Amino acid sequence: MHISDSELERELISLDRAISRRSDYIGRRQARIDSMRADLNLNEKPAEQLMRIGREYTSFNNDSAIRYFSLGRQLATTGAERDQFAWSEAALLPLSGLFERATQLFDTVDPDSVAPALLPSYYEAGRQMHSYISTFFKDHPELDSIYTSKSLDFQQKLLEILPKNTLDYKYNLGEYYLLTGQRARAGLLLEEVFERSGNNGKLRARAAHHLAHLSRDNGDYNRYLYYMAVSALSDVTSATREVASLQELGSNIGSSGDVGRAHNYLSAALENAVECGAALRMIDTSRALPLIERSHSADMKRNNRYMIIIVIVLVLLLAGLGILFNRVRLQMHKMQLMEQTLRDANKTKEVYISQFLSLCSIYMDKLNQFCKIANRKLAAGQADDLYRMTKSGKFVEEQSREFYEVFDNAFLHIYPNFIEDVNALLRPDQRIVLREGELLNTDLRILAFMRLGIEDSPRIAQVLNYSLNTIYAYRNRLKARAINRDTFEEDVTKIQS
């Protein structure tokens, strides 16, 4: 049977859930025991009641089971009853490390005096007792071999008297084959027991445990873990505390990198062993815990390193976001300034248009007035007066004066600090001082036209009604008065409103 990763994971998840509900299963079994103890009457067939309680405590609380078997041995009224309590107690004593006491107590029973109906229990106790002792001496091959051989002897005797069509017989035969090296035959019988055991949690768990070892020896690691998980799950749900599967599963799954699960399984196994009073299982589990603790500590250190890296990355991201936010804020501020500049520029354009329209309106009005005067003079035959008026230049001079007045007001409305900005470009002793009533003078008007983008001297001369040489002379004198002669005119064009 091939076990996929997903099938294994499903079984492990089932085991995880069962362990999380472990206290519920233990509570139910404890409730059954408490009910039996409440019904206990030492004056009426105490042996039968004590045996039931002792068996219910078996694999649940080793010390309590031994105590009830010992009490039953003391209160037994017949030798058969005393012997049954003796071998039942002896079978559990090795779990507490009491090997010599176990063998001495077991040897008090005369096999020939055991009733045929009780022989399966006697042989099973002998097999179990010697098997527990051999497990303790697994690091001492000679002693392990001695007690394993004795365990097999009792199992062989058990097989001789068990009905051959029962699952108990097939399980014991499969286990016997496994321990004697007949692995193929063992696998077939144990698979059958595993499939047919159904609600018999004890047989199913033990069969699965052996099948796990067969799978491991065959190199099928997934199948090994799967059977161990099945065995451990059966133990947990039946509130069996004296277990090997959960401890072994925890030890091996940790080596595959699943340290969290390994730590959980071994912790539960050790807790089981302590609560059961099974010193043998405590020793087995405690051997694996330091390895898992080291792996767990390594995982914790690795996770801490990852956390530090994540924190550093987050800090860097926050710093980056802070820088980005600051840049965005600066850009937004610049955009606000640009928007304000655009609004100011739009206002400036509106002023330009308004002043331009006003100037055009004035000149149209002046032109109409001149046309009316010319018409009157010509109609009255006063052509000579008209000629003298135009030749004297007074008309042009008067129009220019009005133009300057309009231009000066419009320009200073757009550039209110123009005079101060120009003087800042001139040497202190050469700065421009206006006469009373003046808004701009000729020097400032020439510079004003340059600021408006009219830099050609011919155009400036034409607008201001000066000769070209006069404009050149003004510009040269202004440069001579400047702090930086070479950049003076360029500096004027950069003056802001």
C-alpha positions in Angstrom: 0.0 0.0 0.0 1.5 3.3 -1.1 1.0 6.3 1.2 1.1 9.7 -0.5 2.2 12.9 1.3 -1.4 14.1 1.4 -2.6 10.9 3.0 0.2 11.1 5.6 -0.6 14.7 6.3 -4.3 13.9 6.8 -3.5 11.2 9.4 -1.1 13.6 11.2 -3.7 16.3 11.3 -6.2 13.8 12.8 -3.5 12.9 15.4 -2.9 16.7 16.1 -6.6 17.2 16.7 -6.8 14.1 19.0 -3.9 15.3 21.1 -5.6 18.7 21.5 -8.7 16.8 22.9 -6.5 14.4 25.0 -8.0 15.7 28.2 -11.5 14.7 27.1 -10.5 11.1 26.3 -8.6 10.9 29.7 -11.6 12.3 31.5 -14.0 9.7 30.0 -11.7 6.8 31.0 -11.2 8.3 34.5 -15.0 8.6 34.8 -15.4 4.8 34.1 -12.7 4.0 36.7 -14.4 6.3 39.3 -17.7 4.5 38.6 -16.1 1.1 39.2 -14.4 2.3 42.4 -17.7 3.7 43.7 -19.3 0.3 43.2 -16.4 -1.5 44.9 -17.6 -3.6 47.8 -14.7 -5.4 49.6 -17.3 -7.7 51.3 -18.8 -9.1 48.1 -16.6 -10.8 45.5 -13.8 -8.2 45.9 -11.4 -10.2 43.7 -13.5 -9.8 40.6 -14.1 -6.1 41.2 -10.4 -5.4 42.0 -9.3 -7.3 38.8 -11.6 -5.1 36.7 -10.4 -1.9 38.2 -6.8 -3.0 37.9 -7.2 -3.9 34.3 -8.9 -0.6 33.6 -6.0 1.2 35.2 -3.5 -0.8 33.1 -1.8 1.4 30.5 -3.6 4.3 32.1 -2.1 4.6 35.6 0.6 2.0 36.2 1.0 2.7 39.9 -2.8 2.5 40.6 -3.1 -0.7 38.6 -0.2 -2.3 40.6 -1.8 -1.1 43.8 -5.2 -2.7 43.0 -3.5 -6.0 41.8 -1.5 -6.0 45.0 -4.6 -5.4 47.1 -6.4 -8.1 45.2 -3.5 -10.5 46.0 -3.8 -9.7 49.7 -7.6 -10.1 49.7 -7.7 -13.2 47.5 -9.6 -16.1 49.0 -8.1 -18.8 46.7 -4.7 -19.7 45.4 -6.0 -19.3 41.8 -7.1 -15.7 42.5 -3.8 -14.9 44.3 -1.8 -16.2 41.3 -3.9 -14.2 38.8 -3.3 -11.0 40.7 0.4 -11.9 41.0 1.1 -12.4 37.3 -1.0 -9.3 36.5 1.1 -7.2 38.9 4.4 -8.7 37.7 3.6 -7.9 34.1 3.5 -4.2 35.0 6.3 -3.9 37.5 9.1 -3.6 34.8 7.5 -0.3 33.6 8.5 1.1 37.0 12.0 -0.4 36.7 11.3 -3.1 39.3 12.7 -6.0 37.2 13.8 -8.3 40.1 10.7 -7.9 42.0 8.6 -8.6 38.9 10.4 -11.9 38.1 10.3 -13.0 41.8 6.6 -12.3 42.0 6.0 -14.0 38.6 8.0 -17.1 39.7 5.7 -17.6 42.7 3.1 -18.9 40.3 3.2 -22.6 39.6 2.3 -22.9 35.8 1.0 -26.4 36.4 -1.6 -25.1 38.9 -3.0 -22.5 36.5 -6.4 -23.4 35.2 -6.6 -23.9 31.4 -9.1 -21.0 31.1 -6.5 -18.7 32.7 -3.4 -19.9 30.8 -3.8 -17.3 28.0 -3.7 -14.5 30.6 -0.7 -16.1 32.4 1.3 -16.6 29.2 0.5 -13.1 28.0 1.7 -11.7 31.3 4.9 -13.7 31.0 5.4 -12.5 27.4 4.7 -8.9 28.3 6.9 -8.8 31.5 10.0 -10.2 29.7 9.3 -8.0 26.6 9.4 -4.9 28.9 12.6 -6.0 30.5 14.3 -6.7 27.1 13.2 -3.2 26.0 15.1 -1.7 28.9 18.2 -3.6 28.0 18.1 -2.9 24.3 21.5 -1.2 24.5 22.9 -4.4 26.1 22.6 -7.1 23.4 23.3 -10.1 25.7 20.7 -9.3 28.3 18.3 -8.1 25.5 18.6 -11.5 23.8 18.0 -13.4 27.0 14.8 -11.6 27.9 13.6 -11.6 24.3 14.1 -15.3 24.1 12.0 -15.8 27.3 9.3 -13.5 25.9 9.2 -15.6 22.7 8.9 -18.8 24.8 5.8 -17.5 26.5 4.4 -16.3 23.2 4.9 -19.7 21.6 3.1 -21.3 24.5 0.3 -18.7 24.1 0.0 -19.6 20.4 -0.4 -23.3 21.3 -3.6 -22.6 23.3 -5.2 -19.7 21.4 -8.0 -20.5 19.0 -6.5 -20.2 15.5 -9.4 -18.3 13.9 -9.2 -15.4 16.3 -7.4 -12.0 15.8 -5.5 -12.5 19.0 -3.9 -15.6 17.6 -3.1 -14.0 14.3 -1.6 -10.9 16.0 0.6 -13.0 18.3 1.6 -15.2 15.4 2.5 -12.2 13.3 4.5 -10.7 16.1 6.2 -14.0 16.7 7.2 -14.2 13.0 8.4 -10.6 13.2 10.6 -11.2 16.2 12.0 -14.4 14.7 12.9 -12.8 11.4 10.1 -14.1 9.2 9.1 -10.6 8.0 7.1 -11.4 4.9 4.8 -13.8 6.8 4.6 -11.3 9.7 3.5 -8.6 7.3 0.7 -10.6 5.8 -0.8 -11.5 9.2 -0.4 -8.1 10.8 -2.0 -6.4 7.7 -5.0 -8.7 8.2 -5.2 -7.9 11.9 -4.9 -4.2 11.1 -7.7 -4.3 8.5 -10.0 -6.5 10.6 -9.4 -5.1 14.1 -12.1 -2.4 13.7 -13.1 -1.1 17.1 -10.4 -3.1 18.9 -8.2 -0.1 19.4 -5.5 -2.1 21.3 -5.0 -4.7 18.6 -5.1 -2.1 15.8 -2.6 0.1 17.6 -0.2 -2.8 18.2 -0.5 -4.2 14.7 0.1 -0.7 13.2 3.1 -0.3 15.4 4.7 -3.4 14.0 3.7 -2.6 10.4 5.4 0.7 10.8 8.7 -1.0 11.7 8.3 -3.3 8.7 7.7 -0.3 6.4 10.8 1.5 7.8 13.0 -1.6 7.2 11.6 -1.7 3.6 12.7 1.9 3.1 9.1 3.3 2.9 9.4 6.3 5.2 5.9 7.7 4.4 4.3 4.4 5.2 6.3 4.1 8.4 5.1 7.5 9.7 1.6 6.7 8.6 1.3 3.5 10.6 3.0 5.1 13.6 0.4 8.0 13.4 -2.5 5.4 13.2 -1.1 3.6 16.2 -0.6 6.8 18.2 -4.1 8.0 17.2 -5.6 4.8 18.5 -3.7 5.1 21.8 -4.7 8.8 22.3 -8.4 8.2 21.6 -8.5 5.2 23.9 -6.7 7.2 26.6 -3.8 4.7 26.7 -0.9 6.4 28.4 1.6 3.6 28.4 2.5 4.1 24.7 5.6 3.8 22.5 4.2 4.9 19.1 3.7 8.6 20.0 7.2 8.8 21.5 8.8 7.1 18.5 6.7 9.1 16.0 7.9 12.3 17.7 11.5 11.2 17.6 11.5 10.4 13.9 9.3 13.2 12.6 11.6 15.7 14.2 14.5 14.4 12.0 12.5 15.2 8.9 12.3 18.9 9.9 8.8 19.0 11.5 10.2 20.2 14.8 6.9 21.8 16.0 5.0 18.5 15.7 7.9 16.5 17.1 8.0 18.7 20.2 4.2 18.4 20.6 4.2 14.6 20.3 7.2 14.1 22.6 5.7 16.5 25.2 2.4 14.6 25.1 4.3 11.2 25.3 6.3 12.4 28.3 3.2 13.7 30.0 1.6 10.3 29.4 4.5 8.5 30.8 4.6 10.7 34.0 0.8 10.4 34.5 1.0 6.6 33.9 3.9 6.2 36.2 5.8 4.3 33.4 9.5 5.0 34.2 10.6 2.9 31.2 8.6 5.2 28.8 9.9 8.3 30.6 13.5 7.2 29.9 12.8 6.5 26.2 11.0 9.8 25.7 13.6 11.8 27.7 16.3 10.5 25.4 14.7 12.2 22.4 13.6 15.4 24.0 17.1 17.1 24.1 17.5 16.5 20.4 14.2 18.0 19.7 14.8 20.9 22.1 18.0 21.7 20.3 16.3 21.6 16.9 13.5 23.7 18.4 16.0 26.2 19.7 17.7 26.3 16.3 14.3 26.9 14.7 13.6 29.6 17.2 16.9 31.3 16.6 16.4 31.0 12.8 12.9 32.5 13.2 14.3 35.3 15.4 16.8 36.1 12.6 14.0 36.1 10.1 12.1 38.5 12.4 15.1 40.8 12.7 15.5 40.8 9.0 11.8 41.5 8.5 11.9 44.3 11.1 15.0 45.8 9.4 13.2 45.6 6.0 10.1 47.2 7.5 12.2 50.0 9.0 13.9 50.6 5.7 10.5 50.5 3.9 9.1 53.0 6.4 12.2 55.2 6.0 11.7 55.0 2.2 8.1 55.8 2.5 9.0 58.7 4.8 11.4 60.0 2.2 8.9 59.4 -0.6 6.2 61.2 1.4 8.5 64.1 2.0 9.3 64.3 -1.7 5.6 64.1 -2.6 4.9 66.8 0.0 7.7 69.0 -1.5 6.3 68.4 -5.0 2.8 69.2 -3.9 4.2 72.4 -2.4 6.0 73.2 -5.7 2.8 72.5 -7.6 0.9 74.8 -5.2 3.5 77.5 -5.9 3.3 76.9 -9.6 -0.5 77.1 -9.4 -0.2 80.4 -7.6 2.3 81.6 -10.2 -0.1 80.6 -12.9 -2.9 82.4 -11.2 -0.7 85.5 -10.8 0.3 85.1 -14.5 -3.3 84.9 -15.5 -4.0 88.1 -13.5 -1.0 89.7 -15.2 -2.4 88.7 -18.6 -5.7 90.2 -17.6 -4.0 93.4 -16.6 -2.0 93.4 -19.8 -5.2 93.0 -21.9 -7.1 95.5 -19.9 -4.3 98.1 -20.2 -3.8 97.3 -23.9 -7.5 97.8 -24.6 -7.5 101.0 -22.5 -4.5 102.3 -24.5 -6.1 101.3 -27.8 -9.3 103.1 -26.7 -7.4 106.3 -25.9 -5.6 106.3 -29.2 -8.8 105.6 -31.1 -10.4 108.5 -29.3 -7.3 110.7 -30.0 -7.4 109.7 -33.7 -11.1 110.6 -33.9 -10.4 114.0 -32.3 -7.5 114.7 -34.7 -9.7 113.7 -37.7 -12.4 116.1 -36.5 -9.9 118.9 -36.1 -8.4 118.2 -39.5 -11.8 118.1 -41.1 -12.8 121.5 -39.5 -9.5 123.1 -40.5 -9.8 121.8 -44.1 -13.5 122.8 -44.3 -12.7 126.3 -43.1 -9.8 126.6 -45.5 -7.3 126.7 -42.7 -4.9 124.2 -44.2 -2.0 126.3 -43.2 -3.0 126.1 -39.5 -3.3 122.4 -39.8 0.2 122.2 -41.4 1.7 124.4 -38.6 0.0 122.3 -35.9 1.4 119.0 -37.2 4.8 120.5 -38.1 5.4 122.0 -34.6 5.4 118.5 -33.0 3.2 119.6 -30.1 0.5 117.2 -31.1 2.9 114.2 -31.1 4.5 115.5 -27.9 1.1 115.7 -26.2 0.2 112.2 -27.4 3.5 110.8 -26.2 3.0 112.3 -22.8 -0.4 110.7 -22.5 1.1 107.4 -23.7 3.8 107.6 -21.1 1.3 108.2 -18.4 -0.8 105.2 -19.4 2.2 103.0 -20.0 3.8 103.9 -16.6 0.7 103.2 -14.7 0.1 99.8 -16.4 3.8 98.7 -16.1 4.1 99.6 -12.4 0.8 97.9 -11.7 2.4 94.6 -13.1 5.9 95.3 -11.6 5.3 97.4 -8.5 8.9 96.9 -7.2 10.6 97.5 -10.6 12.4 100.8 -9.6 13.8 99.2 -6.4 14.9 96.1 -8.3 16.7 98.2 -11.0 18.5 100.3 -8.4 19.7 97.2 -6.8 21.6 96.4 -10.0 23.2 99.9 -10.1 26.1 101.2 -8.1 24.8 103.1 -5.0 26.0 106.5 -6.3 24.5 105.9 -9.7 21.0 104.9 -8.7 17.9 106.5 -10.4 16.1 109.2 -8.5 12.8 110.3 -9.9 11.6 113.9 -9.8 8.4 114.7 -8.0 5.3 113.5 -9.8 7.3 111.1 -12.0 6.3 107.4 -12.2 9.0 106.4 -14.7 11.7 108.4 -16.5 13.3 107.7 -19.9 16.0 105.4 -18.4 13.3 103.3 -16.6 11.0 103.2 -19.6 13.8 101.8 -21.8 14.5 99.1 -19.2 10.8 98.5 -18.8 10.5 97.7 -22.5 13.5 95.4 -22.2 11.7 93.6 -19.3 8.7 93.2 -21.5 10.8 91.5 -24.1 11.3 94.4 -26.5 15.1 94.5 -26.6 15.7 95.9 -30.1 16.8 99.5 -29.9 15.0 100.5 -33.2 11.6 99.3 -31.8 12.2 101.0 -28.5 13.1 104.3 -30.3 10.0 104.0 -32.5 7.7 103.5 -29.5 9.2 106.2 -27.3 9.5 108.6 -30.3 13.3 108.9 -29.9 16.1 108.7 -32.4 18.0 105.4 -32.5 21.3 107.1 -31.4 19.5 108.5 -28.4 18.4 105.0 -27.3 21.9 103.6 -27.8 23.3 106.4 -25.7 20.8 105.8 -22.9 21.6 102.0 -22.9 25.4 102.6 -22.7 25.1 105.1 -19.9 22.9 102.6 -17.9 25.5 99.8 -18.4 28.2 102.1 -17.2 26.2 102.8 -14.0 25.6 99.0 -13.3 27.4 96.9 -10.7 27.9 94.2 -13.3 28.1 95.9 -16.7 28.3 92.7 -18.8 25.1 91.1 -17.3 23.1 94.2 -16.5 20.6 94.0 -19.3 20.2 90.2 -18.8 19.6 90.8 -15.1 16.9 93.4 -15.9 15.0 90.8 -18.0 15.0 88.5 -14.9 13.3 91.0 -12.6 10.1 89.4 -11.1 6.9 91.2 -10.5 
